[in-house]
Amino acid sequence: MLRIARPLMAMTALCSTLVALPALAQDGRALTPDDLVRMERVSDPRVSPDGRTVVYGLRQTDWENNRGVTSLWSVPVSGGEPVRLPISDEGASTGRWGPDGKLYFMRGGQVWVSADGGRTAVQATSLPLDVGAYSISPDGRTLIVALEVYTACQDDLECTAGEVAEREASPETGQIYDRVFVRHWDTWEDGRRNHLYALDLDAQGVATGPARGVMHGFDGDTPSVPFGDESEFAFTPDSQAVVFSAREAGQSEPWSTNFDLYRAPLSGGSAIENLTDANEAWDTGPVFSPDGRTMAYRAMSRPGFEADRWRIMLMDVASGETREIAGDWDRSADSLFWSADGRTLYATADDTGTTRLFAIDVRRGSVTPVTTGGHVAGAQLADGGFVYARDGMDGPAQLYFTPSRTRQATRQLTNHNGDLLAQVDLGDYEQFSFPGWNGETVHGYIVRPHGFTPGEEYPVAFLIHGGPQGSFGDAWSYRWNPQTYAGAGYAVVMIDFHGSTGYGQAFTDSITQHWGDRPLEDLQRGWDHVVANYGFLDEDRACALGASYGGYMINWIAGNWSEPWKCLVNHDGIFDTRAMGYATEELWFTEWENGGTVYDNPEAYERFNPMRFVENWRTPMLVVQGGRDYRVPETQSLMTFNALQRRGVPSRLLYFPEENHWVLRPHNSLQWHRTVTDWLDRWTRE
């Protein structure tokens, strides 16, 4: 998938035409990109074993050092003032509770442990390699850590450390590869793999004895690269083994999505058992029921398709038999967890422009929504209900508690950025729908600009999401945030065209081999709809913007629908679909989307190839590219810029040598926002 990250409580029902949300305050200043970049970011809530305390991460911006710094905070589930844990004074992130109430966390690449709720801590691991992810066993006696090792050094961590140091010191910098996947996301591969190791813990929670490899001889990564985490592995309830999700590498790794679930004993040395060998598509996210008899996990059905529907599967631990639950629920499940009595599974899922928490009855398969509106993440059971992070276009993530008893009110637990948000006006927003391609209902959002006055007209920023199997919905983002455009005086329009997630799998599937026709028709019809229904949009002062697939669509629009637009912004977009089919790293993506390889199905790659229509390009375009973007390599943007310049189209290239598919460094993010806004202003305000 060509990813741009999406980044709750606008309570409203979703109707078939317009959904008006409560008006936001309109007595403050505009939100600026500088505000956005400097905001504190709440994430990763973790509820204590007694269900009464939440530890979470808070990322703050270290402006002078151009980075984000994370500390650990806690807040009672019952409510109260959040406090920064003293262990954060020397650095702390990734807080995890042990079953006995000890708090583990990461500092300096190692695991630490606190026995007094985060006031003091001791180092739990002293490994020669940095820990990438970790988990504590149900009995509290074992720690699993993920380490990046050379496969020839799996039984000797010092071997990997020495090899890394030797390569860094060597004057010879050439690397030899004998199979593809030589680079991934933003990193050139050097032969190391993420492998799991088991460490015994003493009564104080400190690791003792040597690390035991539990993936010996396995050629693959757990967690997966580049976005995997500890949700991809889980201890068995008896604490004697670990179940992990991984894909065997080999020559087929770049075009395979065949992740399986494997069971490996913690003792090491024994055979690894493939639990889901029958499914040649993706299996991941194992979670065991409270009684230990059932393992729930998520599975796709179609090999090679990364945006397939995540089904919820149940495996009987004793027999290995599996069954799907909620098979008629046309949503893609994420982040499963069990109720205390084992009768219910909870999952988040995209749903009609939002991301909600749902309850699934294990026996009957019935599905009930728990939350409404916004974007929910990190949900966990707590004392008497659920704790989760929620964000939306009405503000960045905060922690909330929703009681199990529906008659009780949801309460907000944190209020980071409260002083800032009290000073600014966020644009009022609402959801709308219209008949799109094939007469099917398509949804979108519109955001009113800062200082909105009825009767006046405003320039428009028309945002196009990436993926393409993604969504621009009711969420808060630190890269593509509609409120920053509203703060700059623009009305914002976003369309969840065919191919978007959260509207059923058939809707998501419909974009495959149709990148340039069905989504374009949705965008065109959506534009006509908002122009006809929102009189404050100045259709003669509008610019279209997009990243990743959205950047592809900007190039496609330039040659096939340039009429409405005064300017275009293309971030990491595809110019030549044929070249993309050979140059990108995750080949399964281009091969699925185009029905095969470039050499097997060249017509599909050519059908919606933007480079074929360069002769029609005339709209001014800003091109943005990261030098370490290996998903859409920089040559795609250079070709775009060369084509614009050669045709004499007003254009500009913003290049970030050290950024990947996203712009992450605070100063670069601010430069990105300022450059984009200046480009819009140049063509819409003259």
Secondary structure as the mmCIF struct_conf table of DSSP 4:
data_model
#
loop_
_struct_conf.conf_type_id
_struct_conf.id
_struct_conf.beg_label_comp_id
_struct_conf.beg_label_asym_id
_struct_conf.beg_label_seq_id
_struct_conf.end_label_comp_id
_struct_conf.end_label_asym_id
_struct_conf.end_label_seq_id
STRN STRN1 LEU A 2 LEU A 2
BEND BEND1 SER A 16 THR A 17
STRN STRN2 LEU A 18 ALA A 20
HELX_LH_PP_P HELX_LH_PP_P1 LEU A 21 ALA A 25
BEND BEND2 ASP A 27 GLY A 28
STRN STRN3 ARG A 29 ALA A 30
HELX_RH_AL_P HELX_RH_AL_P1 PRO A 33 ARG A 38
STRN STRN4 ARG A 41 VAL A 47
TURN_TY1_P TURN_TY1_P1 PRO A 49 ASP A 50
BEND BEND3 GLY A 51 ARG A 52
STRN STRN5 THR A 53 ASP A 62
TURN_TY1_P TURN_TY1_P2 TRP A 63 ASN A 66
STRN STRN6 ARG A 67 PRO A 76
TURN_TY1_P TURN_TY1_P3 VAL A 77 SER A 78
STRN STRN7 VAL A 83 ARG A 84
HELX_RH_3T_P HELX_RH_3T_P1 PRO A 86 GLU A 90
STRN STRN8 SER A 93 TRP A 97
TURN_TY1_P TURN_TY1_P4 PRO A 99 ASP A 100
BEND BEND4 GLY A 101 GLY A 101
STRN STRN9 LEU A 103 ARG A 107
TURN_TY1_P TURN_TY1_P5 GLY A 108 GLY A 109
STRN STRN10 GLN A 110 SER A 114
BEND BEND5 ALA A 115 THR A 120
STRN STRN11 VAL A 122 GLN A 123
BEND BEND6 PRO A 128 LEU A 129
STRN STRN12 VAL A 131 ILE A 136
TURN_TY1_P TURN_TY1_P6 PRO A 138 ASP A 139
BEND BEND7 GLY A 140 ARG A 141
STRN STRN13 THR A 142 TYR A 150
HELX_RH_3T_P HELX_RH_3T_P2 THR A 151 CYS A 153
TURN_TY1_P TURN_TY1_P7 GLN A 154 ASP A 155
HELX_RH_AL_P HELX_RH_AL_P2 LEU A 157 ALA A 169
BEND BEND8 PRO A 171 PRO A 171
BEND BEND9 ASP A 178 VAL A 180
STRN STRN14 ARG A 183 HIS A 184
TURN_TY1_P TURN_TY1_P8 TRP A 185 ASP A 186
STRN STRN15 THR A 187 TRP A 188
BEND BEND10 GLY A 191 GLY A 191
STRN STRN16 ARG A 192 LEU A 201
TURN_TY1_P TURN_TY1_P9 ALA A 203 GLN A 204
BEND BEND11 GLY A 205 GLY A 205
STRN STRN17 ALA A 207 GLY A 213
BEND BEND12 VAL A 214 MET A 215
TURN_TY1_P TURN_TY1_P10 HIS A 216 GLY A 217
BEND BEND13 GLY A 220 GLY A 220
BEND BEND14 THR A 222 PRO A 223
HELX_LH_PP_P HELX_LH_PP_P2 SER A 224 SER A 224
TURN_TY1_P TURN_TY1_P11 VAL A 225 PHE A 227
HELX_RH_3T_P HELX_RH_3T_P3 GLU A 230 GLU A 232
STRN STRN18 PHE A 233 PHE A 235
TURN_TY1_P TURN_TY1_P12 PRO A 237 ASP A 238
BEND BEND15 SER A 239 GLN A 240
STRN STRN19 ALA A 241 ALA A 246
HELX_RH_3T_P HELX_RH_3T_P4 GLY A 250 TRP A 255
STRN STRN20 ASP A 260 PRO A 265
TURN_TY1_P TURN_TY1_P13 LEU A 266 SER A 267
BEND BEND16 GLY A 269 SER A 270
HELX_LH_PP_P HELX_LH_PP_P3 ALA A 271 ILE A 272
STRN STRN21 GLU A 273 ASN A 274
BEND BEND17 LEU A 275 LEU A 275
TURN_TY1_P TURN_TY1_P14 ASP A 277 ALA A 278
BEND BEND18 ALA A 281 ALA A 281
STRN STRN22 ASP A 283 PHE A 288
TURN_TY1_P TURN_TY1_P15 PRO A 290 ASP A 291
BEND BEND19 GLY A 292 ARG A 293
STRN STRN23 THR A 294 ALA A 299
BEND BEND20 SER A 301 ARG A 302
TURN_TY1_P TURN_TY1_P16 PRO A 303 GLY A 304
TURN_TY1_P TURN_TY1_P17 GLU A 306 ALA A 307
BEND BEND21 ASP A 308 ASP A 308
STRN STRN24 ARG A 311 ASP A 316
TURN_TY1_P TURN_TY1_P18 VAL A 317 SER A 319
STRN STRN25 THR A 322 ILE A 325
BEND BEND22 ALA A 326 ALA A 326
TURN_TY1_P TURN_TY1_P19 GLY A 327 ASP A 328
BEND BEND23 ARG A 331 ARG A 331
STRN STRN26 ASP A 334 TRP A 338
TURN_TY1_P TURN_TY1_P20 ALA A 340 ASP A 341
BEND BEND24 GLY A 342 ARG A 343
STRN STRN27 THR A 344 ASP A 351
TURN_TY1_P TURN_TY1_P21 THR A 352 GLY A 353
STRN STRN28 THR A 354 ASP A 361
TURN_TY1_P TURN_TY1_P22 VAL A 362 ARG A 364
STRN STRN29 VAL A 367 PRO A 369
BEND BEND25 GLY A 373 GLY A 374
STRN STRN30 HIS A 375 ALA A 382
TURN_TY1_P TURN_TY1_P23 ASP A 383 GLY A 384
STRN STRN31 GLY A 385 GLY A 392
TURN_TY1_P TURN_TY1_P24 MET A 393 ASP A 394
STRN STRN32 GLY A 395 PRO A 403
BEND BEND26 SER A 404 ARG A 405
TURN_TY1_P TURN_TY1_P25 THR A 406 ARG A 407
BEND BEND27 GLN A 408 GLN A 408
HELX_LH_PP_P HELX_LH_PP_P4 ALA A 409 THR A 410
STRN STRN33 ARG A 411 GLN A 412
TURN_TY1_P TURN_TY1_P26 HIS A 416 ASN A 417
HELX_RH_AL_P HELX_RH_AL_P3 GLY A 418 GLN A 423
STRN STRN34 VAL A 424 ASP A 425
HELX_LH_PP_P HELX_LH_PP_P5 LEU A 426 ASP A 428
STRN STRN35 TYR A 429 PRO A 435
HELX_RH_3T_P HELX_RH_3T_P5 TRP A 437 GLY A 439
STRN STRN36 THR A 441 VAL A 447
HELX_LH_PP_P HELX_LH_PP_P6 ARG A 448 PRO A 449
TURN_TY1_P TURN_TY1_P27 HIS A 450 GLY A 451
TURN_TY1_P TURN_TY1_P28 PRO A 454 GLY A 455
STRN STRN37 TYR A 458 ILE A 464
BEND BEND28 GLY A 466 GLY A 466
STRN STRN38 GLY A 467 GLY A 467
BEND BEND29 PRO A 468 GLN A 469
BEND BEND30 ASP A 474 ASP A 474
BEND BEND31 TYR A 478 TRP A 480
HELX_RH_AL_P HELX_RH_AL_P4 PRO A 482 GLY A 487
TURN_TY1_P TURN_TY1_P29 ALA A 488 GLY A 489
STRN STRN39 ALA A 491 ASP A 496
TURN_TY1_P TURN_TY1_P30 HIS A 498 GLY A 499
BEND BEND32 THR A 501 TYR A 503
HELX_RH_AL_P HELX_RH_AL_P5 GLN A 505 ASP A 509
TURN_TY1_P TURN_TY1_P31 SER A 510 GLN A 513
TURN_TY1_P TURN_TY1_P32 TRP A 515 ASP A 517
HELX_RH_AL_P HELX_RH_AL_P6 ARG A 518 ASN A 533
TURN_TY1_P TURN_TY1_P33 GLY A 535 PHE A 536
STRN STRN40 LEU A 537 ALA A 547
TURN_TY1_P TURN_TY1_P34 SER A 548 SER A 548
HELX_RH_AL_P HELX_RH_AL_P7 TYR A 549 ASN A 560
TURN_TY1_P TURN_TY1_P35 GLU A 563 PRO A 564
BEND BEND33 LYS A 566 LYS A 566
STRN STRN41 CYS A 567 HIS A 571
BEND BEND34 ASP A 572 ASP A 572
BEND BEND35 PHE A 575 PHE A 575
HELX_RH_AL_P HELX_RH_AL_P8 THR A 577 ALA A 583
BEND BEND36 THR A 584 GLU A 585
HELX_RH_AL_P HELX_RH_AL_P9 LEU A 587 GLU A 593
TURN_TY1_P TURN_TY1_P36 ASN A 594 GLY A 595
BEND BEND37 GLY A 596 GLY A 596
TURN_TY1_P TURN_TY1_P37 VAL A 598 ASP A 600
HELX_RH_AL_P HELX_RH_AL_P10 PRO A 602 ARG A 607
TURN_TY1_P TURN_TY1_P38 PHE A 608 PHE A 608
HELX_RH_3T_P HELX_RH_3T_P6 PRO A 610 ASN A 616
BEND BEND38 THR A 619 THR A 619
STRN STRN42 MET A 621 GLY A 626
TURN_TY1_P TURN_TY1_P39 GLY A 627 ARG A 628
BEND BEND39 ARG A 631 VAL A 632
HELX_RH_AL_P HELX_RH_AL_P11 GLU A 634 ARG A 647
TURN_TY1_P TURN_TY1_P40 GLY A 648 GLY A 648
STRN STRN43 SER A 651 PHE A 656
TURN_TY1_P TURN_TY1_P41 PRO A 657 GLU A 658
BEND BEND40 HIS A 661 TRP A 662
BEND BEND41 ARG A 665 ARG A 665
HELX_RH_AL_P HELX_RH_AL_P12 PRO A 666 THR A 684
#
